Amino acid sequence: MTGRLMLLDTASLYFRAYFGVPESIKAPDGTPVNAVRGLLDFIDRLVKDHHPDHLVACMDADWRPQWRVELIPSYKAHRVAEEHAGGPDEEEVPDTLSPQVPVIEAVLDAIGIARVGVEGYEADDVIGSYTARASGPVDIVTGDRDLYQLVDDARGVRVLYPVKGVGTLQTTDEAVLREKYGVDGSGYADLALLRGDPSDGLPGVPGVGEKTAARLLAEFGDLAGILAAVDDPKSRLTPSQRKRLDEARPYLAVAPTVVRVAADVPLPDADTTLPRSPRDPAALEELAGRWGLGGSLQRLLTTLAV
């Protein structure tokens, strides 16, 4: 794979499209299609502005992998909706978004945009694995700060983070991370696990917020250096920091595996080349008519054909 690779954190983006585009955008039968059309408009903008040679819509085949839950049972636990007693875990999504997801998948497939999910892994892990294997620059498009850990100036890996709807993007490189968080990409995962993240059910170390975590990493280098300082009575940890970090050792032993995205997912063979014409024009025409995709789809197809 040569050229610029763009990786979409697809669920993150269609959630933002859903909340950023009015629900009054509907198919001929009255079904809301605001997430579908919003995502198509977003992809159109991304291709126009950033000119990727390869594009992958990365999917959550498993949004709460058991191997992460076994290490930290609270991982995303508050997002779980039990459909019935003993039923499978399902992530809570708005009622009018769920029916749009299969439409999004069908439209991407008909256009010919590679759509990749791997059983037992989150989209973040698919993104991490494509990034690890890339030989050229990588643009990761996500509203999830967890993926800041992949930012790497030397390899040309940056995150395009939507800061307002899906129209305004923050280009996140190592300079941005150092300014906002005091760490570079490689240090962001350690910062995140020390700080914790209520939205993902990660407890963090009690009493260690973002600024304290950044100061600890600046002084001791990484998580291993911080734990070595806990064991060193001459280190400049305060008594309370030493106590809290020492008590958090069971959490800190497993948190890196949970927080760091996988880089070794068994990716399927997929044609990631940016399509210039639809893979299945007949299916796409049927989808466009049934769901009223109108200008959003036409604009994207026109952009792809350039």
N, C-alpha and C positions, 0 to 999 in steps of 0.2 A: 504494500500500500504506500503510494507516494503522494505528496501534496498535502494540503490542509484537511484535517479531519475534524468534523463537527459532531459532537455527541450530545443528544438531547436527553435530559432527565424528563421523560415524556409526561409522567403523572404530575410532577411538580408544575410543568408548564400548562397542562390542560386544567389543573385546579385554578391556576392564576387566570387563565382565559375564561373559565366559568364565572369567576367572581368579578372579572374585569369587563365582561361584555354583557349587555342587558339580556335578561331571560326572555324578553319580548322577541328575540331573534328565534324564529320557529320554522319548522318544516311545514310543507303544505297541509299535513294532517294535524298541525297544532303542537307537535312535539318540540320542546326547546332544543335548539342546536347551537346555542351560544358558545359552548366549549369547543365544538367541532370547528365552527367557523373562526372562532378566536384563535385556535391553534394553527389553522391553515394560514391566517393572516400573519401570525407570528413567524412561522417558518418562511413565508414569503419575504418578510422583512429581514430575517437572518441571512437568507441566501443573497438578497440584494446587497446587504451591507458588508458581509464578511466573506463571500465568494468561496465557500468550501468546495473541495474536490470530492470529498466523501462525506456522507451524512448517515448517521445511525440514530433511530429512535429507540432509546434503551428503555426497557420495560421492567416492571416489578413482577417477575414470575412468582416470587414469594416476598411479600412486603415485610414479613416478620419471621425470618428464618429460625427454625427450631434450634440450630446450633448457637445462635446468638441468645435466644431466650434461656437456654440451659445454663449459659454463663451468667447472665443478668436477667432474672425472671421478670423484672419490672420493665424490660425493654419494650417500648410501645404498648404496654399493657393497657393504658388508659384509652387507647384508640380502638380497642377491640369491642366489637358489638357481637354478642352471642345471639344468633338467630333463634336458637332453641337450646334447651338444656343438653349439654354434651355435644353441641354442634361445633362446626369448625370456626376458627377465628376469622372474622371478616373485618376489614377496616371500615370505619364509619365514613360514608361519603354522602353528600346531599342526594336526596331522592331523584332530582331531575338531572343529576350528573351521571349516575350509574348507567342509564340507558344509552348515553352518548358514547361511552367508552368503546363498545363493539363497533359503533359507526366510525369512530376515529381509527380504529385498527383496520377496518375494511378499506377505508379511504387511503390510508398510508400504503397498504398492500397493493391496491389498484394503481396508485401513482407509481409505485416501484421504489419507495423509500424503505431502506432496510429497517426492519423492526425486530429487535433482538431481546429476548428474555431467557434466562437460564434457570431451570428448576432448582430450588433451594437457595436462590440468591436474589438480592435486591438489584434494582437498576443501578444504584451506586456502585455495586460490585462489577457489573457489566462495564460501566464507564471506567472504573479503575483498571480493569483488565485490558480494554481497548487502549487506554492511555499508556499502559506499561509496554504494549507491543508496538506502539506507533513509532514510525521512523521520521515523521515530519511534525510540524506544529499541530497543536490540538486546541480547539475551542470547546469548552464544556459549558453548556447552557443549562442553568439550574437556578431555582429559588431556594436551594438547600445549602446552607453555609458549610455543612459537613464536607462538601467536596472541595473546599478551599485547601484541604490537605494535599491535593494533587497538583497545586500550582507549582510550576518549576520553570523559572526564567531560562535556565540553561537549555532546556528541551523545548521551549516555546509552548508550554502548557499554561493556559490561562482560563479563568472562569468568567463567563458573561452572566452577570447576576441581575435579574430584573428588580429595579428599585421602585418602580411605579407601574402597576399593571404589567403589561408585556411590551410597552413601547419604549421605556427608558432603561438602558442597560449600563451597569457599572462593569467596566473591564478591570478584572481583579488580577493583578500580578503581584510579585513579591513586594514591591514598593508599597502597594496599597495595604497588604497584610501587615507589613512592619509598622506602617503609620497607624493603622486602626487597632492592631492587636499586639504589636511588639514581637511578632514571630514571623518566620517565613513559612512556606508551604509545608516543609517537612516537620515543623514544630506545631502546626495547627492541631493535629490530632491529639497531641499531649495536652495542649491548652484546653481542648474541648472536653477531654475525659476528666481533667482536674476540675474544671469549672462545672461540669455537668450540663445536662440539657433536659429540662422538664418536658419539652415537646416530644422527646424520644424516650422518656422514662429513665434517663441516666442520672443517678443521684449525685455524682461528683464527690468531692471531698468537702465535708461540712466546714464552713468558714473560709473556703478558698473560692473566691469569685474570679472574674475574668482578669482584673488588674493584678490581684495577688498571684494568680497562675502565671501571668506574663512575667512578673518580677522574678518568680522562682525559676522559670525557664531561662531568663536572661542571666541569672547568677549561676545556675547549676547545669545548664545546657540542654538537658532532656529529662524524661521521667526517670531513667536509670540514674542520672546524676543527682536528681532530687532525693531518691531513695537512698543513695549512698550517703548523702548529707544527713539524712535521718539517723544513720548508723554512726556518724562521725560526731562525737561530742564537741569537737572544735569548730564545726560548721556554724555559719551565722544564721541558722534558723532560730526563730523565737521559740520559747518553750511550748507555747500553744500550737504553733505550726508543726513542731516536731511531734507533739502528741496526736494531733489530728491526722497527720500523714501516716504515723505509725499505726493508728487504729484503722486506717483505711486500706491497709495492705491487702486484705482479701479482695476488695473491690479493684484496687490498682493492679492486682495480678491478672485479672481477667478482662478489665476494661479495654486494654489496647486491642485485643482480638475483636471485640465488639465494635469499637469506634473506627478502627482503621478499615478502609474499604479493601476488599480482596483484589489481588492483582493476578490471580491464577485461575480465574473462572474458565471452565472448558467452553470456549466460545464456539458456536456453530459456524459452518461455512455460510457466508452471506455476502452477496454482492453489495458492497457499501458505496459504490460509485454514485455520485449525484445523478439521478435520472434526468435525461433531457426530454423524454416523451413518456407518456403513461405506459406502464407495463401491461395493463389490461384496460384498454380504452372502453370496451363495451361495458364492463363492470363499473367503471368510473362514471360513465354516462348514466347508468341506471341509478347509482348512488346519488349522483348530483341531482337528478330529477326527483327521486323519492324524498330526499332530505333537504332540498332547496338550498344547495350549497352556493349557487349563484356566483357572484363576483369574487368571493373569497377563494374559491377553487380556480376560477379562470385567471385571477391575478397570479396565483402560484404557478400554474401551468405556463403562463406567459414568461414569468421569470426564469423558470427551469429551462425553457426552450432557447434562451439567449445564449 
